[in-house]
Amino acid sequence: MSVVSTGSSAKFRRAFDDHFAAMNRYCLRRVAIDDVNDVVAEVFAVAWRKVDKMPEGTDTLPWLYRVAHHEISNRRRSTRRFRALVVKLDGQAAHPEAGPESVIVRNSELDDLLGALRTLKPGDQEVLLLHTHEDLDYSQLSVALGCSPEAARKRLTRAIRRLRRAADIPEPRPAASTFRAIEEGGDQ
């Protein structure tokens, strides 16, 4: 059993106090409400175990998002395995539960957009959600995704382009110039 230093303990406490609510919101959007507390607890258990590797300052939250993403992926794999086992054991088909998005989002345009988002690859979904829901900039995205800020910018740009195509939203066009050439001698 390792002994955690006072500095490490304070570092963990700051991370917990500052980012517990953000982790809760992040998990609420991604897992069933019954699983949120367990996933958040796992995120902070990992943070405690890796407190010496956890970045400080503005990089702490993106790092926690990355940990949460891994924990959610593990939970989903576990759930899929469990459901497959149930199906195998009792021969009954498993029906996925409706996500919180379908309950919260009533507006048809947002529903269509969410539908398009769901057709994207998980990596595209994650970068879009981290940028829009968690309000991460390129630097923070790079920490959460484990890549350079330039790579994060490119991944976000590509994900937005794919979402536009999936939702059948045209690319924005540059505004047409309202200037016109006036021949020498003025406008007559």
C-alpha positions as CSV (number, residue, x, y, z in Angstrom):
1,M,0.0,0.0,0.0
2,S,1.5,3.3,-1.1
3,V,1.4,6.5,1.0
4,V,0.1,9.6,-0.8
5,S,1.9,12.8,0.0
6,T,0.1,15.9,1.4
7,G,0.8,17.7,-1.9
8,S,-0.8,14.9,-3.9
9,S,-3.8,14.8,-1.6
10,A,-4.3,18.5,-2.0
11,K,-3.9,18.2,-5.8
12,F,-6.6,15.5,-5.9
13,R,-8.9,17.4,-3.6
14,R,-8.6,20.5,-5.9
15,A,-9.4,18.4,-8.9
16,F,-12.4,16.8,-7.2
17,D,-13.8,20.1,-5.9
18,D,-13.3,21.9,-9.1
19,H,-14.4,19.3,-11.6
20,F,-16.9,17.0,-9.9
21,A,-19.9,18.8,-11.3
22,A,-18.4,18.8,-14.8
23,M,-17.8,15.0,-14.6
24,N,-21.3,14.4,-13.5
25,R,-22.7,16.4,-16.4
26,Y,-20.4,14.7,-18.9
27,C,-21.5,11.2,-17.6
28,L,-25.2,12.2,-17.5
29,R,-25.1,12.8,-21.2
30,R,-23.4,9.5,-22.0
31,V,-24.6,6.8,-19.7
32,A,-27.9,5.7,-18.1
33,I,-28.7,7.7,-15.0
34,D,-28.4,4.6,-12.8
35,D,-24.7,4.3,-13.8
36,V,-23.6,8.0,-13.5
37,N,-22.5,7.8,-9.9
38,D,-20.5,4.6,-10.5
39,V,-18.7,6.0,-13.5
40,V,-17.9,9.3,-11.8
41,A,-16.6,7.4,-8.8
42,E,-14.4,5.3,-11.1
43,V,-13.1,8.5,-12.8
44,F,-12.0,9.9,-9.5
45,A,-10.6,6.5,-8.3
46,V,-8.4,6.5,-11.4
47,A,-7.4,10.2,-10.6
48,W,-6.5,9.2,-7.1
49,R,-4.4,6.3,-8.3
50,K,-2.7,8.4,-10.9
51,V,-2.6,11.7,-9.0
52,D,1.1,12.1,-9.6
53,K,0.5,11.8,-13.4
54,M,-2.6,14.0,-13.4
55,P,-1.9,17.4,-15.0
56,E,-2.6,20.6,-13.0
57,G,-4.3,23.8,-14.0
58,T,-6.4,24.1,-17.2
59,D,-5.3,20.6,-18.3
60,T,-6.9,18.8,-15.4
61,L,-10.4,18.8,-16.7
62,P,-9.6,17.6,-20.2
63,W,-7.5,14.8,-18.6
64,L,-10.5,13.8,-16.5
65,Y,-12.7,13.8,-19.6
66,R,-10.2,11.4,-21.2
67,V,-10.4,9.1,-18.1
68,A,-14.2,9.4,-18.2
69,H,-14.3,8.5,-21.8
70,H,-12.2,5.3,-21.1
71,E,-14.4,4.4,-18.1
72,I,-17.6,4.8,-20.2
73,S,-16.1,2.7,-23.0
74,N,-15.3,0.0,-20.5
75,R,-18.8,0.2,-19.0
76,R,-20.4,-0.1,-22.5
77,R,-18.2,-3.1,-23.4
78,S,-19.2,-4.7,-20.1
79,T,-22.9,-4.0,-20.7
80,R,-22.7,-5.4,-24.2
81,R,-21.0,-8.6,-22.9
82,F,-23.6,-8.9,-20.2
83,R,-26.5,-8.5,-22.6
84,A,-25.0,-11.0,-25.0
85,L,-24.7,-13.5,-22.1
86,V,-28.3,-12.9,-21.1
87,V,-29.4,-13.5,-24.7
88,K,-27.3,-16.6,-24.9
89,L,-28.6,-17.9,-21.6
90,D,-32.3,-17.3,-21.9
91,G,-32.7,-16.8,-25.6
92,Q,-34.5,-13.5,-25.4
93,A,-33.5,-10.5,-27.5
94,A,-32.1,-7.5,-25.7
95,H,-33.6,-4.1,-26.5
96,P,-31.4,-1.1,-25.9
97,E,-32.8,1.6,-23.6
98,A,-33.6,5.0,-25.0
99,G,-30.8,7.5,-24.3
100,P,-31.3,10.7,-22.3
101,E,-31.1,12.7,-25.6
102,S,-34.5,11.4,-26.8
103,V,-36.1,12.4,-23.5
104,I,-34.5,15.9,-23.3
105,V,-34.5,16.9,-26.9
106,R,-38.1,17.6,-28.2
107,N,-37.3,20.0,-31.0
108,S,-37.4,18.2,-34.3
109,E,-34.4,20.0,-35.8
110,L,-32.3,19.0,-32.8
111,D,-33.7,15.5,-33.0
112,D,-32.6,15.3,-36.6
113,L,-29.2,16.7,-35.7
114,L,-28.8,14.2,-32.9
115,G,-29.8,11.4,-35.3
116,A,-27.1,12.6,-37.7
117,L,-24.6,12.8,-34.8
118,R,-25.4,9.1,-33.9
119,T,-24.4,8.0,-37.5
120,L,-20.9,9.4,-37.0
121,K,-18.0,7.3,-35.7
122,P,-17.5,7.4,-32.0
123,G,-14.3,9.5,-32.3
124,D,-16.2,12.1,-34.3
125,Q,-19.0,12.1,-31.8
126,E,-16.6,12.5,-28.9
127,V,-14.7,15.4,-30.3
128,L,-17.9,17.2,-31.2
129,L,-19.4,16.7,-27.8
130,L,-16.2,17.7,-26.0
131,H,-16.1,20.9,-28.0
132,T,-19.8,21.8,-27.8
133,H,-21.0,20.4,-24.4
134,E,-17.8,20.7,-22.4
135,D,-16.7,23.9,-24.2
136,L,-13.1,22.8,-24.7
137,D,-10.8,24.8,-26.9
138,Y,-8.2,23.2,-29.2
139,S,-5.6,23.1,-26.5
140,Q,-7.9,21.4,-24.0
141,L,-9.2,19.1,-26.7
142,S,-5.7,18.0,-27.5
143,V,-5.2,16.9,-23.8
144,A,-8.6,15.1,-23.7
145,L,-8.0,13.3,-27.0
146,G,-4.3,12.7,-26.5
147,C,-3.0,14.5,-29.6
148,S,-1.5,17.9,-30.6
149,P,-3.7,21.1,-30.7
150,E,-3.3,21.1,-34.5
151,A,-4.5,17.5,-34.7
152,A,-7.4,18.3,-32.4
153,R,-8.4,21.3,-34.7
154,K,-8.3,19.1,-37.7
155,R,-10.3,16.3,-36.0
156,L,-12.9,18.8,-35.0
157,T,-13.1,20.4,-38.5
158,R,-13.5,17.0,-40.1
159,A,-16.1,15.9,-37.6
160,I,-18.1,19.1,-38.2
161,R,-17.9,18.5,-42.0
162,R,-19.1,14.9,-41.5
163,L,-21.9,16.0,-39.3
164,R,-23.0,18.6,-41.8
165,R,-23.1,15.9,-44.5
166,A,-25.0,13.4,-42.3
167,A,-27.6,16.1,-41.3
168,D,-27.8,17.4,-44.9
169,I,-26.7,20.9,-43.8
170,P,-25.0,22.8,-46.6
171,E,-21.5,24.2,-46.0
172,P,-21.5,27.9,-45.3
173,R,-20.5,30.0,-48.2
174,P,-18.4,33.1,-47.9
175,A,-20.5,36.2,-48.2
176,A,-20.6,37.6,-51.7
177,S,-18.8,40.9,-52.1
178,T,-21.1,43.9,-52.3
179,F,-18.4,46.0,-53.9
180,R,-18.4,46.6,-57.6
181,A,-15.8,48.3,-59.7
182,I,-16.5,51.8,-60.6
183,E,-15.0,52.9,-63.9
184,E,-12.8,55.9,-64.0
185,G,-14.9,59.0,-63.9
186,G,-17.3,57.8,-61.2
187,D,-20.7,56.1,-61.2
188,Q,-23.1,57.6,-63.8
